[in-house]
Amino acid sequence: MDIQVLYHTKTGHSRKIAQAVAQAVGVQARDIAQWQEETGCDVLFLVGGIYGGKSDQKMLDLVPRLHPDHVARVVLVTSCTSGTTQQADLRAALLTRGIAVDSEEFLCLGSFLIFRLGRPNQQDLAEAGRFALRKAQE
Ligand SMILES: Cc1cc2nc3c(=O)[nH]c(=O)nc-3n(C[C@H](O)[C@H](O)[C@H](O)COP(=O)(O)O)c2cc1C
């Protein structure tokens, strides 16, 4: 099975989480800027944060560069301070593009200002890795 892990980050958390995900499934995490449109995969993990309740525009701009014939399934992994905000806009854009998105989304706490200091911590990263391994095996 071909697995890819891509992240976009503003403050570094999504990179750390993506590296934990990638390590769990035995691949390298890469910044979305490194995505090559002709790349095909069975599972693509997209790891990103929430800013003002939304995915970052750079993450949304990746969607037209993903081809439904090349990417079989996306799994979203999301870092936020609330612990509840999903990448709903990214999910909707992927579905509109005709790309299957796993119904389960992993939410990982990430610090912002004085909130959730120290997150993601080692336990968060380990949980992200376990989630990824489970999804890669489905
Ligand atoms: C400008 C900005 C806006 C944010 N807005 C939200 C928000 O609306 N809801 C939330 O839960 N977290 C919010 N956060 C917290 C981030 O989602 C959190 O820090 C996340 O871990 C950032 O991921 P990153 O380090 O990969 O950029 C915001 C962070 C920043 C920097």
The ligand as an SDF file (V2000), in Angstrom:
LIG
                    3D

 31 33  0  0  0  0  0  0  0  0999 V2000
   -3.6580   32.8770   13.9500 C   0  0  0  0  0  0  0  0  0  0  0  0
   -4.1610   31.6690   14.7140 C   0  0  0  0  0  0  0  0  0  0  0  0
   -5.5320   31.4420   14.8030 C   0  0  0  0  0  0  0  0  0  0  0  0
   -6.0070   30.3180   15.5040 C   0  0  0  0  0  0  0  0  0  0  0  0
   -7.3730   30.0880   15.5720 N   0  0  0  0  0  0  0  0  0  0  0  0
   -7.8200   28.9670   16.1790 C   0  0  0  0  0  0  0  0  0  0  0  0
   -9.2140   28.6720   16.2160 C   0  0  0  0  0  0  0  0  0  0  0  0
  -10.0530   29.3840   15.6690 O   0  0  0  0  0  0  0  0  0  0  0  0
   -9.6350   27.5440   16.8600 N   0  0  0  0  0  0  0  0  0  0  0  0
   -8.7290   26.7000   17.4730 C   0  0  0  0  0  0  0  0  0  0  0  0
   -9.1620   25.6980   18.0540 O   0  0  0  0  0  0  0  0  0  0  0  0
   -7.3980   26.9470   17.4340 N   0  0  0  0  0  0  0  0  0  0  0  0
   -6.9330   28.0580   16.8120 C   0  0  0  0  0  0  0  0  0  0  0  0
   -5.5850   28.3090   16.7440 N   0  0  0  0  0  0  0  0  0  0  0  0
   -4.6590   27.3590   17.3670 C   0  0  0  0  0  0  0  0  0  0  0  0
   -4.0300   26.4320   16.3280 C   0  0  0  0  0  0  0  0  0  0  0  0
   -5.0110   25.6990   15.6420 O   0  0  0  0  0  0  0  0  0  0  0  0
   -3.0640   25.4910   17.0360 C   0  0  0  0  0  0  0  0  0  0  0  0
   -2.0590   26.2300   17.6540 O   0  0  0  0  0  0  0  0  0  0  0  0
   -2.4610   24.5000   16.0740 C   0  0  0  0  0  0  0  0  0  0  0  0
   -1.7090   23.5590   16.8150 O   0  0  0  0  0  0  0  0  0  0  0  0
   -1.5850   25.2160   15.0760 C   0  0  0  0  0  0  0  0  0  0  0  0
   -1.0160   24.2690   14.2220 O   0  0  0  0  0  0  0  0  0  0  0  0
    0.4000   24.5730   13.5290 P   0  0  0  0  0  0  0  0  0  0  0  0
    1.4220   24.7250   14.6550 O   0  0  0  0  0  0  0  0  0  0  0  0
    0.6700   23.4010   12.6890 O   0  0  0  0  0  0  0  0  0  0  0  0
    0.2730   25.8260   12.7570 O   0  0  0  0  0  0  0  0  0  0  0  0
   -5.0870   29.4220   16.0890 C   0  0  0  0  0  0  0  0  0  0  0  0
   -3.7020   29.6710   15.9710 C   0  0  0  0  0  0  0  0  0  0  0  0
   -3.2380   30.7540   15.2860 C   0  0  0  0  0  0  0  0  0  0  0  0
   -1.7500   30.9580   15.1630 C   0  0  0  0  0  0  0  0  0  0  0  0
  1  2  1  0
  2  3  1  0
  2 30  2  0
  3  4  2  0
  4  5  1  0
  4 28  1  0
  5  6  2  0
  6  7  1  0
  6 13  1  0
  7  8  2  0
  7  9  1  0
  9 10  1  0
 10 11  2  0
 10 12  1  0
 12 13  2  0
 13 14  1  0
 14 15  1  0
 14 28  1  0
 15 16  1  0
 16 17  1  0
 16 18  1  0
 18 19  1  0
 18 20  1  0
 20 21  1  0
 20 22  1  0
 22 23  1  0
 23 24  1  0
 24 25  2  0
 24 26  1  0
 24 27  1  0
 28 29  2  0
 29 30  1  0
 30 31  1  0
M  END
$$$$
